[in-house]
Amino acid sequence: MRIIHLLPEVEGQEMLYIQTLVEEMTEENARTFANIYRARRKDPQTVLLMALIGLFVVPGLERFYLNQIGMGILYLVTIGLCFIGTIVDIINYKKLTLEYNMKVAREALSAVMGTT
């Protein structure tokens, strides 16, 4: 099954990773996986927006959004590590999002395979 049919919003490395996870699944399991994954994944553009807001308003907002609470608190207390950490996050927002989404995909895979 092609993942593009189940998750058309996924692209690039994320799509390749998800495709490898679902290639051996039944159609029903792949649909269940897609539903769980879609509900939990984060959009890279939203992470970028959060990082930009973090630069000017609330440092670490993108880290809180990606469930990195410790780093979020650190950014909040240190004003985004003196803005440098936030600027790095703005540059690397796609990588941060991909890492988070890969973790979510593994959790969704465990949920689907645990129910069969």
Biopython code that builds the backbone (N, CA, C, O; Angstrom):
import numpy as np
from Bio.PDB.StructureBuilder import StructureBuilder

atoms = [
    (1, "MET", "N", (0.847, -1.181, 0.000)),
    (1, "MET", "CA", (0.000, 0.000, 0.000)),
    (1, "MET", "C", (0.887, 1.238, 0.000)),
    (1, "MET", "O", (1.873, 1.302, 0.735)),
    (2, "ARG", "N", (0.548, 2.185, -0.797)),
    (2, "ARG", "CA", (1.280, 3.450, -0.860)),
    (2, "ARG", "C", (0.770, 4.371, 0.237)),
    (2, "ARG", "O", (-0.434, 4.594, 0.357)),
    (3, "ILE", "N", (1.680, 4.902, 1.030)),
    (3, "ILE", "CA", (1.316, 5.757, 2.155)),
    (3, "ILE", "C", (0.730, 7.080, 1.681)),
    (3, "ILE", "O", (-0.011, 7.726, 2.421)),
    (4, "ILE", "N", (1.050, 7.485, 0.470)),
    (4, "ILE", "CA", (0.553, 8.763, -0.056)),
    (4, "ILE", "C", (-0.975, 8.779, -0.107)),
    (4, "ILE", "O", (-1.584, 9.844, -0.010)),
    (5, "HIS", "N", (-1.591, 7.620, -0.257)),
    (5, "HIS", "CA", (-3.050, 7.542, -0.299)),
    (5, "HIS", "C", (-3.665, 7.725, 1.090)),
    (5, "HIS", "O", (-4.760, 8.270, 1.232)),
    (6, "LEU", "N", (-2.942, 7.261, 2.110)),
    (6, "LEU", "CA", (-3.451, 7.355, 3.475)),
    (6, "LEU", "C", (-3.080, 8.673, 4.150)),
    (6, "LEU", "O", (-3.865, 9.229, 4.919)),
    (7, "LEU", "N", (-1.880, 9.166, 3.856)),
    (7, "LEU", "CA", (-1.373, 10.381, 4.489)),
    (7, "LEU", "C", (-0.819, 11.333, 3.422)),
    (7, "LEU", "O", (0.399, 11.466, 3.294)),
    (8, "PRO", "N", (-1.677, 11.984, 2.671)),
    (8, "PRO", "CA", (-1.184, 12.849, 1.591)),
    (8, "PRO", "C", (-0.410, 14.069, 2.086)),
    (8, "PRO", "O", (0.327, 14.677, 1.309)),
    (9, "GLU", "N", (-0.557, 14.442, 3.352)),
    (9, "GLU", "CA", (0.146, 15.613, 3.882)),
    (9, "GLU", "C", (1.607, 15.332, 4.216)),
    (9, "GLU", "O", (2.369, 16.266, 4.466)),
    (10, "VAL", "N", (2.010, 14.066, 4.226)),
    (10, "VAL", "CA", (3.371, 13.671, 4.565)),
    (10, "VAL", "C", (4.237, 13.728, 3.307)),
    (10, "VAL", "O", (3.803, 13.336, 2.224)),
    (11, "GLU", "N", (5.469, 14.221, 3.465)),
    (11, "GLU", "CA", (6.354, 14.334, 2.308)),
    (11, "GLU", "C", (7.809, 14.104, 2.711)),
    (11, "GLU", "O", (8.140, 14.094, 3.897)),
    (12, "GLY", "N", (8.658, 13.923, 1.731)),
    (12, "GLY", "CA", (10.103, 13.819, 1.930)),
    (12, "GLY", "C", (10.526, 12.630, 2.757)),
    (12, "GLY", "O", (10.006, 11.525, 2.604)),
    (13, "GLN", "N", (11.484, 12.877, 3.640)),
    (13, "GLN", "CA", (12.034, 11.818, 4.492)),
    (13, "GLN", "C", (10.966, 11.195, 5.373)),
    (13, "GLN", "O", (10.996, 9.993, 5.638)),
    (14, "GLU", "N", (10.039, 11.995, 5.818)),
    (14, "GLU", "CA", (8.966, 11.482, 6.669)),
    (14, "GLU", "C", (8.153, 10.436, 5.905)),
    (14, "GLU", "O", (7.814, 9.390, 6.457)),
    (15, "MET", "N", (7.841, 10.716, 4.636)),
    (15, "MET", "CA", (7.068, 9.776, 3.834)),
    (15, "MET", "C", (7.844, 8.473, 3.633)),
    (15, "MET", "O", (7.268, 7.390, 3.734)),
    (16, "LEU", "N", (9.127, 8.569, 3.353)),
    (16, "LEU", "CA", (9.939, 7.366, 3.162)),
    (16, "LEU", "C", (9.976, 6.521, 4.438)),
    (16, "LEU", "O", (9.883, 5.295, 4.383)),
    (17, "TYR", "N", (10.109, 7.179, 5.571)),
    (17, "TYR", "CA", (10.146, 6.466, 6.843)),
    (17, "TYR", "C", (8.814, 5.767, 7.117)),
    (17, "TYR", "O", (8.786, 4.596, 7.496)),
    (18, "ILE", "N", (7.728, 6.485, 6.925)),
    (18, "ILE", "CA", (6.397, 5.913, 7.165)),
    (18, "ILE", "C", (6.134, 4.765, 6.195)),
    (18, "ILE", "O", (5.568, 3.742, 6.580)),
    (19, "GLN", "N", (6.540, 4.931, 4.947)),
    (19, "GLN", "CA", (6.330, 3.881, 3.946)),
    (19, "GLN", "C", (7.015, 2.585, 4.362)),
    (19, "GLN", "O", (6.449, 1.506, 4.188)),
    (20, "THR", "N", (8.233, 2.676, 4.912)),
    (20, "THR", "CA", (8.915, 1.466, 5.358)),
    (20, "THR", "C", (8.193, 0.812, 6.534)),
    (20, "THR", "O", (8.236, -0.409, 6.690)),
    (21, "LEU", "N", (7.537, 1.614, 7.354)),
    (21, "LEU", "CA", (6.820, 1.046, 8.495)),
    (21, "LEU", "C", (5.545, 0.306, 8.082)),
    (21, "LEU", "O", (5.195, -0.711, 8.680)),
    (22, "VAL", "N", (4.857, 0.814, 7.067)),
    (22, "VAL", "CA", (3.552, 0.240, 6.717)),
    (22, "VAL", "C", (3.595, -0.752, 5.560)),
    (22, "VAL", "O", (2.568, -1.348, 5.239)),
    (23, "GLU", "N", (4.743, -0.948, 4.927)),
    (23, "GLU", "CA", (4.781, -1.781, 3.729)),
    (23, "GLU", "C", (4.383, -3.234, 3.973)),
    (23, "GLU", "O", (3.880, -3.888, 3.060)),
    (24, "GLU", "N", (4.593, -3.749, 5.168)),
    (24, "GLU", "CA", (4.236, -5.139, 5.467)),
    (24, "GLU", "C", (2.890, -5.274, 6.171)),
    (24, "GLU", "O", (2.469, -6.387, 6.487)),
    (25, "MET", "N", (2.212, -4.162, 6.418)),
    (25, "MET", "CA", (0.944, -4.189, 7.151)),
    (25, "MET", "C", (-0.217, -4.558, 6.234)),
    (25, "MET", "O", (-0.172, -4.373, 5.018)),
    (26, "THR", "N", (-1.258, -5.089, 6.872)),
    (26, "THR", "CA", (-2.500, -5.278, 6.140)),
    (26, "THR", "C", (-3.120, -3.902, 5.898)),
    (26, "THR", "O", (-2.737, -2.919, 6.533)),
    (27, "GLU", "N", (-4.060, -3.843, 4.992)),
    (27, "GLU", "CA", (-4.714, -2.561, 4.683)),
    (27, "GLU", "C", (-5.413, -1.990, 5.916)),
    (27, "GLU", "O", (-5.361, -0.783, 6.152)),
    (28, "GLU", "N", (-6.057, -2.834, 6.691)),
    (28, "GLU", "CA", (-6.767, -2.365, 7.882)),
    (28, "GLU", "C", (-5.789, -1.800, 8.919)),
    (28, "GLU", "O", (-6.039, -0.744, 9.501)),
    (29, "ASN", "N", (-4.677, -2.504, 9.147)),
    (29, "ASN", "CA", (-3.675, -2.012, 10.092)),
    (29, "ASN", "C", (-3.050, -0.709, 9.605)),
    (29, "ASN", "O", (-2.786, 0.192, 10.402)),
    (30, "ALA", "N", (-2.812, -0.608, 8.299)),
    (30, "ALA", "CA", (-2.235, 0.620, 7.746)),
    (30, "ALA", "C", (-3.185, 1.797, 7.940)),
    (30, "ALA", "O", (-2.747, 2.903, 8.255)),
    (31, "ARG", "N", (-4.470, 1.567, 7.757)),
    (31, "ARG", "CA", (-5.446, 2.642, 7.980)),
    (31, "ARG", "C", (-5.497, 3.044, 9.456)),
    (31, "ARG", "O", (-5.574, 4.230, 9.774)),
    (32, "THR", "N", (-5.454, 2.066, 10.346)),
    (32, "THR", "CA", (-5.441, 2.361, 11.778)),
    (32, "THR", "C", (-4.188, 3.144, 12.140)),
    (32, "THR", "O", (-4.253, 4.135, 12.868)),
    (33, "PHE", "N", (-3.047, 2.695, 11.628)),
    (33, "PHE", "CA", (-1.783, 3.404, 11.860)),
    (33, "PHE", "C", (-1.880, 4.848, 11.371)),
    (33, "PHE", "O", (-1.491, 5.775, 12.080)),
    (34, "ALA", "N", (-2.396, 5.033, 10.163)),
    (34, "ALA", "CA", (-2.508, 6.375, 9.581)),
    (34, "ALA", "C", (-3.388, 7.276, 10.431)),
    (34, "ALA", "O", (-3.076, 8.452, 10.617)),
    (35, "ASN", "N", (-4.475, 6.742, 10.942)),
    (35, "ASN", "CA", (-5.365, 7.542, 11.793)),
    (35, "ASN", "C", (-4.687, 7.960, 13.099)),
    (35, "ASN", "O", (-4.806, 9.107, 13.529)),
    (36, "ILE", "N", (-3.979, 7.024, 13.720)),
    (36, "ILE", "CA", (-3.269, 7.338, 14.967)),
    (36, "ILE", "C", (-2.165, 8.345, 14.686)),
    (36, "ILE", "O", (-2.013, 9.328, 15.411)),
    (37, "TYR", "N", (-1.399, 8.100, 13.638)),
    (37, "TYR", "CA", (-0.268, 8.970, 13.305)),
    (37, "TYR", "C", (-0.730, 10.385, 12.953)),
    (37, "TYR", "O", (-0.144, 11.365, 13.412)),
    (38, "ARG", "N", (-1.769, 10.487, 12.149)),
    (38, "ARG", "CA", (-2.278, 11.809, 11.745)),
    (38, "ARG", "C", (-2.722, 12.622, 12.962)),
    (38, "ARG", "O", (-2.517, 13.834, 13.010)),
    (39, "ALA", "N", (-3.323, 11.959, 13.932)),
    (39, "ALA", "CA", (-3.808, 12.663, 15.117)),
    (39, "ALA", "C", (-2.667, 13.182, 15.990)),
    (39, "ALA", "O", (-2.837, 14.166, 16.709)),
    (40, "ARG", "N", (-1.509, 12.530, 15.931)),
    (40, "ARG", "CA", (-0.414, 12.878, 16.844)),
    (40, "ARG", "C", (0.740, 13.637, 16.199)),
    (40, "ARG", "O", (1.510, 14.285, 16.908)),
    (41, "ARG", "N", (0.881, 13.579, 14.897)),
    (41, "ARG", "CA", (2.050, 14.202, 14.251)),
    (41, "ARG", "C", (1.967, 15.716, 14.301)),
    (41, "ARG", "O", (0.892, 16.295, 14.453)),
    (42, "LYS", "N", (3.115, 16.336, 14.170)),
    (42, "LYS", "CA", (3.191, 17.796, 14.161)),
    (42, "LYS", "C", (3.580, 18.256, 12.759)),
    (42, "LYS", "O", (4.364, 17.600, 12.074)),
    (43, "ASP", "N", (3.028, 19.383, 12.347)),
    (43, "ASP", "CA", (3.314, 19.957, 11.041)),
    (43, "ASP", "C", (4.555, 20.838, 11.132)),
    (43, "ASP", "O", (4.645, 21.659, 12.045)),
    (44, "PRO", "N", (5.514, 20.698, 10.218)),
    (44, "PRO", "CA", (6.726, 21.517, 10.259)),
    (44, "PRO", "C", (6.454, 23.023, 10.217)),
    (44, "PRO", "O", (7.158, 23.797, 10.867)),
    (45, "GLN", "N", (5.453, 23.435, 9.469)),
    (45, "GLN", "CA", (5.153, 24.870, 9.384)),
    (45, "GLN", "C", (4.671, 25.420, 10.725)),
    (45, "GLN", "O", (4.956, 26.568, 11.066)),
    (46, "THR", "N", (3.949, 24.609, 11.476)),
    (46, "THR", "CA", (3.496, 25.033, 12.800)),
    (46, "THR", "C", (4.685, 25.158, 13.750)),
    (46, "THR", "O", (4.735, 26.074, 14.571)),
    (47, "VAL", "N", (5.641, 24.237, 13.639)),
    (47, "VAL", "CA", (6.843, 24.312, 14.471)),
    (47, "VAL", "C", (7.629, 25.579, 14.135)),
    (47, "VAL", "O", (8.126, 26.258, 15.033)),
    (48, "LEU", "N", (7.743, 25.895, 12.851)),
    (48, "LEU", "CA", (8.418, 27.133, 12.444)),
    (48, "LEU", "C", (7.710, 28.348, 13.021)),
    (48, "LEU", "O", (8.360, 29.255, 13.541)),
    (49, "LEU", "N", (6.400, 28.375, 12.936)),
    (49, "LEU", "CA", (5.629, 29.488, 13.485)),
    (49, "LEU", "C", (5.848, 29.614, 14.996)),
    (49, "LEU", "O", (6.019, 30.717, 15.516)),
    (50, "MET", "N", (5.840, 28.480, 15.689)),
    (50, "MET", "CA", (6.071, 28.503, 17.139)),
    (50, "MET", "C", (7.465, 29.028, 17.461)),
    (50, "MET", "O", (7.638, 29.778, 18.421)),
    (51, "ALA", "N", (8.457, 28.641, 16.667)),
    (51, "ALA", "CA", (9.825, 29.123, 16.900)),
    (51, "ALA", "C", (9.916, 30.629, 16.661)),
    (51, "ALA", "O", (10.600, 31.334, 17.403)),
    (52, "LEU", "N", (9.237, 31.120, 15.640)),
    (52, "LEU", "CA", (9.240, 32.563, 15.380)),
    (52, "LEU", "C", (8.539, 33.325, 16.499)),
    (52, "LEU", "O", (9.002, 34.388, 16.913)),
    (53, "ILE", "N", (7.434, 32.791, 16.985)),
    (53, "ILE", "CA", (6.763, 33.404, 18.125)),
    (53, "ILE", "C", (7.686, 33.352, 19.344)),
    (53, "ILE", "O", (7.746, 34.294, 20.134)),
    (54, "GLY", "N", (8.401, 32.234, 19.480)),
    (54, "GLY", "CA", (9.337, 32.093, 20.587)),
    (54, "GLY", "C", (10.469, 33.097, 20.532)),
    (54, "GLY", "O", (10.989, 33.508, 21.570)),
    (55, "LEU", "N", (10.847, 33.487, 19.352)),
    (55, "LEU", "CA", (11.920, 34.465, 19.209)),
    (55, "LEU", "C", (11.512, 35.822, 19.758)),
    (55, "LEU", "O", (12.335, 36.534, 20.333)),
    (56, "PHE", "N", (10.254, 36.181, 19.587)),
    (56, "PHE", "CA", (9.800, 37.517, 19.962)),
    (56, "PHE", "C", (8.911, 37.578, 21.208)),
    (56, "PHE", "O", (8.809, 38.631, 21.837)),
    (57, "VAL", "N", (8.268, 36.467, 21.570)),
    (57, "VAL", "CA", (7.282, 36.532, 22.655)),
    (57, "VAL", "C", (7.623, 35.580, 23.796)),
    (57, "VAL", "O", (7.987, 36.020, 24.887)),
    (58, "VAL", "N", (7.505, 34.267, 23.545)),
    (58, "VAL", "CA", (7.692, 33.262, 24.597)),
    (58, "VAL", "C", (8.796, 32.294, 24.159)),
    (58, "VAL", "O", (8.529, 31.376, 23.384)),
    (59, "PRO", "N", (10.014, 32.479, 24.637)),
    (59, "PRO", "CA", (11.100, 31.579, 24.254)),
    (59, "PRO", "C", (10.798, 30.130, 24.631)),
    (59, "PRO", "O", (10.284, 29.863, 25.717)),
    (60, "GLY", "N", (11.113, 29.212, 23.748)),
    (60, "GLY", "CA", (10.932, 27.792, 24.010)),
    (60, "GLY", "C", (9.579, 27.238, 23.626)),
    (60, "GLY", "O", (9.306, 26.059, 23.848)),
    (61, "LEU", "N", (8.728, 28.068, 23.054)),
    (61, "LEU", "CA", (7.384, 27.635, 22.694)),
    (61, "LEU", "C", (7.417, 26.414, 21.773)),
    (61, "LEU", "O", (6.612, 25.495, 21.929)),
    (62, "GLU", "N", (8.344, 26.404, 20.819)),
    (62, "GLU", "CA", (8.448, 25.276, 19.891)),
    (62, "GLU", "C", (8.851, 23.999, 20.609)),
    (62, "GLU", "O", (8.425, 22.909, 20.227)),
    (63, "ARG", "N", (9.668, 24.127, 21.647)),
    (63, "ARG", "CA", (10.090, 22.952, 22.411)),
    (63, "ARG", "C", (8.930, 22.395, 23.240)),
    (63, "ARG", "O", (8.763, 21.179, 23.336)),
    (64, "PHE", "N", (8.142, 23.268, 23.829)),
    (64, "PHE", "CA", (6.950, 22.804, 24.537)),
    (64, "PHE", "C", (6.000, 22.107, 23.568)),
    (64, "PHE", "O", (5.426, 21.071, 23.901)),
    (65, "TYR", "N", (5.831, 22.665, 22.376)),
    (65, "TYR", "CA", (4.935, 22.105, 21.364)),
    (65, "TYR", "C", (5.391, 20.714, 20.940)),
    (65, "TYR", "O", (4.567, 19.846, 20.655)),
    (66, "LEU", "N", (6.712, 20.504, 20.897)),
    (66, "LEU", "CA", (7.261, 19.198, 20.518)),
    (66, "LEU", "C", (7.437, 18.271, 21.721)),
    (66, "LEU", "O", (8.129, 17.256, 21.637)),
    (67, "ASN", "N", (6.808, 18.630, 22.836)),
    (67, "ASN", "CA", (6.815, 17.825, 24.057)),
    (67, "ASN", "C", (8.213, 17.656, 24.653)),
    (67, "ASN", "O", (8.500, 16.648, 25.298)),
    (68, "GLN", "N", (9.070, 18.637, 24.435)),
    (68, "GLN", "CA", (10.402, 18.665, 25.043)),
    (68, "GLN", "C", (10.349, 19.673, 26.202)),
    (68, "GLN", "O", (10.893, 20.774, 26.116)),
    (69, "ILE", "N", (9.690, 19.270, 27.267)),
    (69, "ILE", "CA", (9.373, 20.176, 28.361)),
    (69, "ILE", "C", (10.642, 20.731, 29.025)),
    (69, "ILE", "O", (10.716, 21.923, 29.323)),
    (70, "GLY", "N", (11.622, 19.877, 29.252)),
    (70, "GLY", "CA", (12.862, 20.324, 29.884)),
    (70, "GLY", "C", (13.565, 21.403, 29.065)),
    (70, "GLY", "O", (13.992, 22.422, 29.608)),
    (71, "MET", "N", (13.683, 21.178, 27.766)),
    (71, "MET", "CA", (14.310, 22.178, 26.896)),
    (71, "MET", "C", (13.456, 23.438, 26.826)),
    (71, "MET", "O", (13.989, 24.546, 26.759)),
    (72, "GLY", "N", (12.146, 23.277, 26.841)),
    (72, "GLY", "CA", (11.260, 24.438, 26.827)),
    (72, "GLY", "C", (11.465, 25.318, 28.047)),
    (72, "GLY", "O", (11.512, 26.544, 27.941)),
    (73, "ILE", "N", (11.587, 24.685, 29.205)),
    (73, "ILE", "CA", (11.830, 25.442, 30.435)),
    (73, "ILE", "C", (13.199, 26.118, 30.380)),
    (73, "ILE", "O", (13.343, 27.277, 30.770)),
    (74, "LEU", "N", (14.206, 25.385, 29.893)),
    (74, "LEU", "CA", (15.540, 25.961, 29.757)),
    (74, "LEU", "C", (15.518, 27.182, 28.839)),
    (74, "LEU", "O", (16.109, 28.212, 29.164)),
    (75, "TYR", "N", (14.847, 27.072, 27.703)),
    (75, "TYR", "CA", (14.748, 28.207, 26.777)),
    (75, "TYR", "C", (13.996, 29.362, 27.424)),
    (75, "TYR", "O", (14.360, 30.525, 27.249)),
    (76, "LEU", "N", (12.967, 29.043, 28.157)),
    (76, "LEU", "CA", (12.168, 30.083, 28.810)),
    (76, "LEU", "C", (13.000, 30.853, 29.834)),
    (76, "LEU", "O", (12.942, 32.081, 29.894)),
    (77, "VAL", "N", (13.767, 30.127, 30.632)),
    (77, "VAL", "CA", (14.573, 30.748, 31.681)),
    (77, "VAL", "C", (15.766, 31.520, 31.107)),
    (77, "VAL", "O", (16.142, 32.566, 31.636)),
    (78, "THR", "N", (16.356, 31.005, 30.029)),
    (78, "THR", "CA", (17.573, 31.624, 29.469)),
    (78, "THR", "C", (17.283, 32.508, 28.256)),
    (78, "THR", "O", (18.196, 32.890, 27.525)),
    (79, "ILE", "N", (16.013, 32.825, 28.053)),
    (79, "ILE", "CA", (15.575, 33.622, 26.900)),
    (79, "ILE", "C", (16.081, 32.985, 25.601)),
    (79, "ILE", "O", (16.772, 33.608, 24.796)),
    (80, "GLY", "N", (15.708, 31.734, 25.441)),
    (80, "GLY", "CA", (16.076, 31.000, 24.222)),
    (80, "GLY", "C", (17.566, 30.799, 24.097)),
    (80, "GLY", "O", (18.126, 30.871, 23.004)),
    (81, "LEU", "N", (18.216, 30.542, 25.244)),
    (81, "LEU", "CA", (19.680, 30.453, 25.303)),
    (81, "LEU", "C", (20.286, 31.685, 24.634)),
    (81, "LEU", "O", (21.105, 31.601, 23.719)),
    (82, "CYS", "N", (19.841, 32.827, 25.140)),
    (82, "CYS", "CA", (20.257, 34.146, 24.624)),
    (82, "CYS", "C", (19.951, 34.280, 23.130)),
    (82, "CYS", "O", (20.764, 34.802, 22.368)),
    (83, "PHE", "N", (18.804, 33.817, 22.730)),
    (83, "PHE", "CA", (18.280, 33.871, 21.373)),
    (83, "PHE", "C", (18.967, 32.906, 20.400)),
    (83, "PHE", "O", (18.392, 32.579, 19.362)),
    (84, "ILE", "N", (20.156, 32.456, 20.704)),
    (84, "ILE", "CA", (20.899, 31.594, 19.775)),
    (84, "ILE", "C", (20.185, 30.260, 19.584)),
    (84, "ILE", "O", (20.061, 29.785, 18.455)),
    (85, "GLY", "N", (19.714, 29.649, 20.669)),
    (85, "GLY", "CA", (19.008, 28.373, 20.570)),
    (85, "GLY", "C", (17.741, 28.482, 19.743)),
    (85, "GLY", "O", (17.425, 27.592, 18.954)),
    (86, "THR", "N", (17.026, 29.565, 19.924)),
    (86, "THR", "CA", (15.797, 29.771, 19.158)),
    (86, "THR", "C", (16.105, 29.973, 17.681)),
    (86, "THR", "O", (15.384, 29.459, 16.824)),
    (87, "ILE", "N", (17.161, 30.711, 17.372)),
    (87, "ILE", "CA", (17.552, 30.913, 15.967)),
    (87, "ILE", "C", (17.966, 29.596, 15.337)),
    (87, "ILE", "O", (17.634, 29.327, 14.182)),
    (88, "VAL", "N", (18.689, 28.769, 16.087)),
    (88, "VAL", "CA", (19.064, 27.439, 15.584)),
    (88, "VAL", "C", (17.813, 26.605, 15.330)),
    (88, "VAL", "O", (17.741, 25.888, 14.332)),
    (89, "ASP", "N", (16.824, 26.689, 16.225)),
    (89, "ASP", "CA", (15.571, 25.956, 16.030)),
    (89, "ASP", "C", (14.823, 26.446, 14.792)),
    (89, "ASP", "O", (14.198, 25.651, 14.090)),
    (90, "ILE", "N", (14.885, 27.743, 14.524)),
    (90, "ILE", "CA", (14.237, 28.274, 13.319)),
    (90, "ILE", "C", (14.895, 27.689, 12.072)),
    (90, "ILE", "O", (14.216, 27.365, 11.098)),
    (91, "ILE", "N", (16.207, 27.559, 12.110)),
    (91, "ILE", "CA", (16.933, 26.993, 10.969)),
    (91, "ILE", "C", (16.663, 25.494, 10.834)),
    (91, "ILE", "O", (16.527, 24.983, 9.723)),
    (92, "ASN", "N", (16.585, 24.795, 11.962)),
    (92, "ASN", "CA", (16.446, 23.329, 11.970)),
    (92, "ASN", "C", (15.035, 22.838, 12.263)),
    (92, "ASN", "O", (14.861, 21.715, 12.735)),
    (93, "TYR", "N", (14.027, 23.657, 11.993)),
    (93, "TYR", "CA", (12.663, 23.270, 12.364)),
    (93, "TYR", "C", (12.210, 21.979, 11.685)),
    (93, "TYR", "O", (11.469, 21.199, 12.284)),
    (94, "LYS", "N", (12.640, 21.741, 10.452)),
    (94, "LYS", "CA", (12.220, 20.506, 9.768)),
    (94, "LYS", "C", (12.834, 19.277, 10.426)),
    (94, "LYS", "O", (12.174, 18.245, 10.554)),
    (95, "LYS", "N", (14.078, 19.380, 10.839)),
    (95, "LYS", "CA", (14.746, 18.262, 11.503)),
    (95, "LYS", "C", (14.096, 17.978, 12.849)),
    (95, "LYS", "O", (13.860, 16.820, 13.192)),
    (96, "LEU", "N", (13.803, 19.030, 13.618)),
    (96, "LEU", "CA", (13.135, 18.851, 14.907)),
    (96, "LEU", "C", (11.783, 18.162, 14.738)),
    (96, "LEU", "O", (11.427, 17.262, 15.499)),
    (97, "THR", "N", (11.044, 18.602, 13.730)),
    (97, "THR", "CA", (9.723, 18.022, 13.481)),
    (97, "THR", "C", (9.838, 16.575, 13.016)),
    (97, "THR", "O", (9.068, 15.720, 13.455)),
    (98, "LEU", "N", (10.794, 16.294, 12.131)),
    (98, "LEU", "CA", (10.984, 14.926, 11.642)),
    (98, "LEU", "C", (11.322, 13.989, 12.799)),
    (98, "LEU", "O", (10.775, 12.889, 12.881)),
    (99, "GLU", "N", (12.211, 14.410, 13.686)),
    (99, "GLU", "CA", (12.576, 13.564, 14.823)),
    (99, "GLU", "C", (11.363, 13.280, 15.704)),
    (99, "GLU", "O", (11.159, 12.150, 16.147)),
    (100, "TYR", "N", (10.562, 14.311, 15.955)),
    (100, "TYR", "CA", (9.357, 14.128, 16.762)),
    (100, "TYR", "C", (8.384, 13.177, 16.057)),
    (100, "TYR", "O", (7.845, 12.262, 16.679)),
    (101, "ASN", "N", (8.163, 13.398, 14.769)),
    (101, "ASN", "CA", (7.200, 12.585, 14.026)),
    (101, "ASN", "C", (7.662, 11.141, 13.882)),
    (101, "ASN", "O", (6.833, 10.232, 13.857)),
    (102, "MET", "N", (8.969, 10.913, 13.787)),
    (102, "MET", "CA", (9.469, 9.537, 13.734)),
    (102, "MET", "C", (9.187, 8.828, 15.057)),
    (102, "MET", "O", (8.830, 7.650, 15.067)),
    (103, "LYS", "N", (9.343, 9.532, 16.155)),
    (103, "LYS", "CA", (9.024, 8.958, 17.465)),
    (103, "LYS", "C", (7.533, 8.619, 17.546)),
    (103, "LYS", "O", (7.155, 7.548, 18.022)),
    (104, "VAL", "N", (6.697, 9.540, 17.078)),
    (104, "VAL", "CA", (5.252, 9.315, 17.077)),
    (104, "VAL", "C", (4.905, 8.118, 16.186)),
    (104, "VAL", "O", (4.024, 7.328, 16.528)),
    (105, "ALA", "N", (5.582, 7.981, 15.063)),
    (105, "ALA", "CA", (5.324, 6.854, 14.156)),
    (105, "ALA", "C", (5.660, 5.529, 14.830)),
    (105, "ALA", "O", (4.920, 4.555, 14.696)),
    (106, "ARG", "N", (6.770, 5.493, 15.551)),
    (106, "ARG", "CA", (7.128, 4.256, 16.267)),
    (106, "ARG", "C", (6.085, 3.924, 17.336)),
    (106, "ARG", "O", (5.728, 2.761, 17.521)),
    (107, "GLU", "N", (5.602, 4.946, 18.035)),
    (107, "GLU", "CA", (4.563, 4.720, 19.048)),
    (107, "GLU", "C", (3.264, 4.232, 18.400)),
    (107, "GLU", "O", (2.605, 3.337, 18.929)),
    (108, "ALA", "N", (2.897, 4.815, 17.264)),
    (108, "ALA", "CA", (1.690, 4.386, 16.555)),
    (108, "ALA", "C", (1.837, 2.956, 16.051)),
    (108, "ALA", "O", (0.890, 2.171, 16.098)),
    (109, "LEU", "N", (3.030, 2.626, 15.569)),
    (109, "LEU", "CA", (3.292, 1.261, 15.112)),
    (109, "LEU", "C", (3.139, 0.278, 16.263)),
    (109, "LEU", "O", (2.538, -0.784, 16.096)),
    (110, "SER", "N", (3.671, 0.619, 17.416)),
    (110, "SER", "CA", (3.529, -0.250, 18.586)),
    (110, "SER", "C", (2.062, -0.418, 18.973)),
    (110, "SER", "O", (1.632, -1.513, 19.336)),
    (111, "ALA", "N", (1.300, 0.666, 18.894)),
    (111, "ALA", "CA", (-0.124, 0.608, 19.237)),
    (111, "ALA", "C", (-0.866, -0.310, 18.273)),
    (111, "ALA", "O", (-1.709, -1.102, 18.693)),
    (112, "VAL", "N", (-0.557, -0.207, 16.984)),
    (112, "VAL", "CA", (-1.254, -1.006, 15.972)),
    (112, "VAL", "C", (-0.852, -2.467, 16.092)),
    (112, "VAL", "O", (-1.712, -3.346, 16.049)),
    (113, "MET", "N", (0.431, -2.740, 16.239)),
    (113, "MET", "CA", (0.898, -4.114, 16.301)),
    (113, "MET", "C", (0.516, -4.783, 17.628)),
    (113, "MET", "O", (0.398, -6.006, 17.706)),
    (114, "GLY", "N", (0.329, -3.974, 18.651)),
    (114, "GLY", "CA", (-0.098, -4.517, 19.943)),
    (114, "GLY", "C", (-1.563, -4.922, 19.948)),
    (114, "GLY", "O", (-1.990, -5.723, 20.780)),
    (115, "THR", "N", (-2.344, -4.359, 19.005)),
    (115, "THR", "CA", (-3.778, -4.667, 18.966)),
    (115, "THR", "C", (-4.106, -5.839, 18.053)),
    (115, "THR", "O", (-5.249, -6.294, 18.017)),
    (116, "THR", "N", (-3.120, -6.330, 17.318)),
    (116, "THR", "CA", (-3.430, -7.439, 16.393)),
    (116, "THR", "C", (-3.159, -8.776, 17.028)),
    (116, "THR", "O", (-3.363, -9.812, 16.396)),
]
sb = StructureBuilder()
sb.init_structure("model")
sb.init_model(0)
sb.init_chain("A")
sb.init_seg("    ")
for serial, (resi, resn, name, xyz) in enumerate(atoms, 1):
    if name == "N":
        sb.init_residue(resn, " ", resi, " ")
    sb.init_atom(name, np.array(xyz, "f"), 0.0, 1.0, " ", f" {name:<3s}", serial, name[0])
structure = sb.get_structure()
